[in-house]
Amino acid sequence: MLDGEKSGPGKRVRGLGAIACARHGCFCPSSVVDFPKGEKQMHMDYALSEAAKTTNMTHIQKLALIYDIMCEYGVHLDTRFLEHIGLTLPDGIEIIKAIGLFHVHGHIDQCLHRYATTYIPDLGMIDGEILETLWSVINQTARSTRGATTAHRTEILDDHMGDSNWKKTINMGGFRFISESWLPKNIPQPQQ
């Protein structure tokens, strides 16, 4: 998220970056980064490294990394993580690089066939644009954070992102993934 209104002199932060679960829409802990002078790879590298450290990735063998500019960001991703001592990813994890379906259509044709989530095996049906929906809610805090100190701004954003995660967590059990009418008759029905 880049805020065009924050482009004047003296502004500490010009945007935010974050890592979120593309399936559930929860922000990963410790993965929110500030963009002091625009979106840079080093900021997103740090966000990815912190998300991998603080999110339970036990037994996960593949990580789908969906980013609007993956065709540029992913080129030297492995090299950047190997060369920088502060950046780490779990051992043996395979990174599947993708671009969300909305953004990939603004790229060249080669990006569509290489990075569109529709064409990547094992990725399932996912649009890869979950952060856009999350930003639409977080953007509403912009007026209250504009004049805040760095610490207060961080607390406000942390509270709103934590609230977003909490609402998703408590509501996950309320949705049925498969209509009961589609289930074979020999599978026990859930107790009400």
Helices and strands as residue ranges (DSSP letters): G 4-6, E 16-17, E 33-34, H 41-54, E 62-66, H 70-73, H 77-83, E 94-98, H 101-104, H 109-115, G 117-119, H 130-138, G 139-141, H 142-146, H 150-171, G 172-174, G 180-182
